[in-house]
Amino acid sequence: MTLLDRTIVRLLPAVPKPVVQKLSERYIAGPELKDARETVRRLNAQGKMATVDVLGEEITNEEEAAAIVRAYLDVFADIERCDLDANVSVKLTALGLKFGYDICRANLTTVVADAASRGNFVRIDMEDSSTTDDTMQLYRDLRRDGHDNVGVVLQATLRRTLSDVGELADLRPSVRLCKGIYIEPPEIAYRDFGAVRANYVRSLSALLEAGCYVGIATHDEWLVSEGKRLVAEHGLERGQYEFQMLLGVRPDLGNRLVREGHRLRVYVPFGRHWYAYSMRRLQENPKIAGYIAADTIGRFIPTRRNGA
Ligand SMILES: Cc1cc2nc3c(=O)[nH]c(=O)nc-3n(C[C@H](O)[C@H](O)[C@H](O)COP(=O)(O)OP(=O)(O)OC[C@H]3O[C@@H](n4cnc5c(N)ncnc54)[C@H](O)[C@@H]3O)c2cc1C
């Protein structure tokens, strides 16, 4: 990112919400379940799988967490009814982690049990480092309670990740490996781009070595190539791993993976709590400065329509 981009990213919270919403349309299916359904249908028709996320990390009370749980149950019913190729991703803050571990555990169990009753799967997203220990513990709790249709996410940015791989290895977990979006202090996280990539490759090797099913979640072409190399070296078949990408990010790269015969799952967020997710995506968009400049100029200089 250029200096201008970095400055714009720092100023993003000052950008008016309607502008943020417009700029982030490509990253979010829409406010309603039907929007997610149509997006998943379109992706499935392109040979891509999906993971549906009910946006909700900005909730402020237990009732809202309960509403998110109900929304997930609706998603599972819809996936089954419409015969979609999709699972779900959950954020533990949206399931009430900030209101208590036990509340979150009960909500997560409800979602995972419903998924199991329909032969579906739940991926627990990983949020900032204040939630890592609880997330790992909740994952372990659920596995100990006999829930096998649940997976976790590890972040290559965190220095602890390789040791987390070792600690989870006995469970042969299903893991999504990503770089990690949250800005963490240098004591616990790599900041250097090359160091994050190197930790990603080390962690992916260790996960494959341990026989884990891995969702290789990245739009970094170099890491995608490393992922392909490692799955080939481990002699994995098509159904034994998958690539994962975010809705609205590098669809060209995703299409290429599908053409090459790899499985690709696209992360499809929907719902009314769109702001925090949108901000994170915009902060990562290398073209953000240009978009904001264009939008700002566009608001001052109206575009000419029909030659008028
Ligand atoms: C399926 C999926 C699930 C994820 N789940 C989590 C999670 O649970 N926890 C977590 O911390 N993080 C999660 N992430 C985010 C991840 O940690 C990274 O922040 C994000 O994927 C960007 O890293 P990258 O590997 O794509 O590499 P980057 O180097 O950041 O990006 C590579 C290239 O992709 C393009 N690109 C990336 N982001 C954007 C964007 N927003 N808009 C336009 N172009 C873009 C650019 O061309 C960029 O050069 C997830 C990512 C994916 C793909």
The ligand as an ORCA input file, in Angstrom:
! r2SCAN-3c Opt
* xyz 0 1
  C     -12.581    -17.277      3.327
  C     -11.848    -16.337      4.236
  C     -12.153    -16.309      5.576
  C     -11.465    -15.481      6.444
  N     -11.694    -15.563      7.791
  C     -10.929    -14.849      8.632
  C     -11.018    -15.028     10.036
  O     -11.787    -15.854     10.542
  N     -10.232    -14.252     10.829
  C      -9.351    -13.337     10.319
  O      -8.641    -12.674     11.086
  N      -9.260    -13.140      8.989
  C     -10.013    -13.874      8.142
  N      -9.876    -13.702      6.794
  C      -9.131    -12.520      6.267
  C      -7.666    -12.840      6.102
  O      -7.079    -12.992      7.357
  C      -6.958    -11.697      5.365
  O      -7.113    -10.525      6.070
  C      -7.457    -11.498      3.947
  O      -7.752    -12.703      3.318
  C      -6.366    -10.796      3.122
  O      -5.204    -11.568      3.129
  P      -4.671    -12.338      1.837
  O      -4.125    -13.646      2.273
  O      -5.719    -12.394      0.828
  O      -3.409    -11.501      1.380
  P      -3.261     -9.908      0.990
  O      -1.812     -9.790      0.741
  O      -3.879     -9.093      2.022
  O      -4.102     -9.819     -0.325
  C      -3.677    -10.393     -1.545
  C      -4.335     -9.635     -2.666
  O      -5.752     -9.829     -2.635
  C      -6.422     -8.642     -2.990
  N      -7.258     -8.203     -1.857
  C      -7.170     -8.608     -0.573
  N      -8.137     -8.041      0.169
  C      -8.854     -7.261     -0.674
  C      -9.999     -6.439     -0.517
  N     -10.625     -6.310      0.657
  N     -10.476     -5.800     -1.598
  C      -9.876     -5.929     -2.804
  N      -8.793     -6.699     -3.017
  C      -8.284     -7.354     -1.977
  C      -5.373     -7.649     -3.366
  O      -5.132     -7.775     -4.745
  C      -4.184     -8.116     -2.582
  O      -2.976     -7.695     -3.134
  C     -10.496    -14.576      5.918
  C     -10.177    -14.607      4.569
  C     -10.818    -15.485      3.733
  C     -10.391    -15.527      2.306
*
